[in-house]
Amino acid sequence: CLSDWSSDVCSSDLTETPAKTRDRKKTLFALTASDLMTPAVVTLPEEMLLPAAARLLHRLQVSGAPVVDHQGRCTGVLSATDFMHRAEADVAGGRESRDDDAFNTGWQVIEVEALPHDEVRDHMTAGPVTVSPDRRFVRMAEMMMEAQIHRLIVVDAESHPIGVVTTTDILAALVREGKTIP
């Protein structure tokens, strides 16, 4: 188990798996969240410290993850956008960037040790956009566009995260469908 925060989460629980292969008999518009989602969800406990969350997301090479409460219910999302907002606040407050403590994940530069030792709940985006496993393809795409987000959290009836559908999953389904057209 990871020792970065107090939780019963083990590193084997945090490994993402490739998105499920969709049922080839379904048409594009019949696809649901359960057909497209990555089922092994990386979750962040609300009480996890922000630097530990940044290190975990970087190590797993994911740009965001659902935040859960003590009962495992999804209460928010912590994403690269939240870290960008934090960096913007630092710049507005006159704090200078130091490259020696930074790591780079593509276009994102995060100075982990300079992050406040606040809990994730203080920096997450609350009110996550969630869907049920039976949510249809077109509605998921609409929801992403309307909310201007890159991931939907798939939850069970008790709001426990069971998967994630990303914009990449949506685009991959479009490409697969396009390749079937002669």
C-alpha positions in Angstrom: 0.0 0.0 0.0 1.1 3.6 -0.6 2.3 5.5 2.4 1.9 9.0 0.9 -1.5 9.4 2.6 -3.7 7.6 5.1 -5.9 5.3 3.1 -6.5 1.7 2.5 -5.6 2.1 -1.2 -2.9 -0.2 -2.5 -0.7 0.6 -5.5 -2.2 -2.4 -7.4 -5.6 -0.7 -7.0 -4.2 2.4 -8.7 -3.1 0.9 -12.0 -5.1 2.0 -14.9 -6.0 -0.6 -17.5 -6.7 0.0 -21.2 -10.3 0.9 -22.0 -12.5 -2.1 -22.5 -12.9 -3.4 -26.1 -16.4 -2.5 -27.2 -18.9 -5.0 -28.4 -18.3 -5.0 -32.2 -22.0 -5.7 -32.8 -23.0 -2.4 -31.3 -23.4 0.7 -33.4 -21.5 3.8 -32.5 -24.6 5.5 -31.1 -25.6 2.5 -29.1 -22.3 2.5 -27.2 -22.6 3.3 -23.4 -20.3 4.4 -20.7 -19.6 0.8 -19.7 -18.5 0.0 -23.3 -16.0 2.9 -23.4 -14.8 3.4 -19.8 -11.5 2.5 -18.3 -12.7 0.4 -15.4 -9.7 0.5 -13.1 -10.2 4.0 -11.5 -7.4 5.9 -9.9 -9.1 7.7 -7.0 -7.7 10.3 -4.6 -9.0 10.5 -1.0 -10.2 13.9 0.0 -7.7 14.1 2.8 -4.7 13.3 0.6 -2.1 16.1 0.5 -1.8 18.0 -2.7 1.9 17.2 -3.3 1.2 13.5 -2.8 -1.6 13.7 -5.3 0.6 15.5 -7.8 3.3 12.8 -7.5 0.7 10.0 -7.9 -0.9 11.5 -11.0 2.6 12.1 -12.5 3.8 8.6 -11.7 0.6 7.0 -13.2 0.7 9.4 -16.1 -2.9 10.5 -15.8 -4.0 14.1 -16.0 -6.8 13.8 -13.4 -8.7 11.5 -11.1 -11.9 11.4 -9.1 -11.7 12.5 -5.4 -13.6 10.3 -2.9 -14.8 10.7 0.6 -14.5 8.2 3.4 -17.4 6.1 2.0 -15.8 6.0 -1.4 -18.3 8.4 -3.0 -17.1 10.7 -5.7 -17.1 14.3 -4.4 -14.9 16.0 -7.0 -12.1 15.7 -9.5 -8.5 16.9 -9.3 -7.1 17.5 -12.7 -4.2 19.3 -14.5 -6.6 22.3 -14.8 -6.8 22.6 -11.0 -3.0 22.6 -10.9 -2.9 25.3 -13.6 -5.3 27.4 -11.6 -3.0 27.0 -8.6 0.0 28.1 -10.7 -1.9 31.1 -12.0 -2.7 32.1 -8.4 1.0 31.8 -7.5 2.0 34.1 -10.4 -0.7 36.6 -9.5 0.6 36.6 -6.0 4.1 37.4 -7.2 5.6 33.9 -6.5 8.4 33.1 -9.0 8.8 29.7 -10.5 11.9 27.5 -9.6 12.8 24.9 -12.2 14.9 22.8 -9.8 11.9 21.4 -7.9 9.7 21.0 -11.0 8.7 18.1 -13.1 7.2 18.4 -16.5 4.3 16.4 -17.8 4.0 17.6 -21.4 2.7 21.2 -21.2 2.3 21.0 -17.4 5.0 22.1 -15.0 4.3 21.4 -11.4 6.7 22.3 -8.6 5.6 19.6 -6.2 7.4 20.7 -3.1 6.1 24.3 -3.6 2.5 23.1 -3.5 0.7 23.8 -0.3 0.4 20.9 2.1 -3.4 21.3 1.9 -5.8 18.5 1.4 -7.0 17.6 -2.1 -10.6 18.6 -1.1 -9.3 22.2 -0.9 -8.2 22.3 -4.5 -10.4 19.8 -6.4 -13.3 20.8 -8.7 -16.3 20.0 -6.6 -19.6 18.8 -8.2 -18.1 16.3 -10.6 -19.9 15.5 -13.8 -20.8 11.8 -13.4 -22.7 9.3 -15.5 -24.3 5.9 -15.0 -22.8 2.9 -16.8 -25.8 2.9 -19.3 -25.3 6.6 -20.4 -25.3 6.7 -24.2 -22.4 7.8 -26.4 -23.9 11.0 -27.9 -25.1 12.3 -24.5 -21.7 11.7 -23.0 -20.1 13.8 -25.8 -22.7 16.5 -25.2 -22.0 16.6 -21.5 -18.3 16.9 -22.1 -18.8 19.8 -24.5 -21.4 21.6 -22.3 -19.2 21.4 -19.2 -15.9 21.9 -21.2 -14.3 18.9 -19.5 -12.1 16.0 -20.7 -13.4 13.2 -18.5 -16.7 11.8 -17.1 -16.7 9.8 -13.9 -18.8 6.6 -14.3 -20.4 5.9 -10.9 -22.6 3.2 -9.5 -26.0 3.8 -7.7 -24.1 4.9 -4.5 -21.9 7.4 -6.4 -18.8 5.2 -6.1 -16.5 5.7 -9.1 -16.3 2.5 -11.3 -14.8 3.9 -14.4 -13.7 7.0 -16.4 -14.7 7.9 -20.0 -12.3 10.5 -21.5 -12.4 12.6 -24.7 -9.8 10.1 -26.0 -12.2 7.2 -25.5 -14.9 9.2 -27.4 -12.5 10.0 -30.3 -11.2 6.4 -30.4 -14.8 5.1 -30.8 -15.3 7.6 -33.7 -12.1 6.4 -35.4 -13.0 2.7 -35.0 -16.4 3.4 -36.4 -14.9 5.4 -39.3 -12.6 2.5 -40.2 -15.6 0.2 -40.7 -17.0 2.5 -43.4 -15.9 1.3 -46.9 
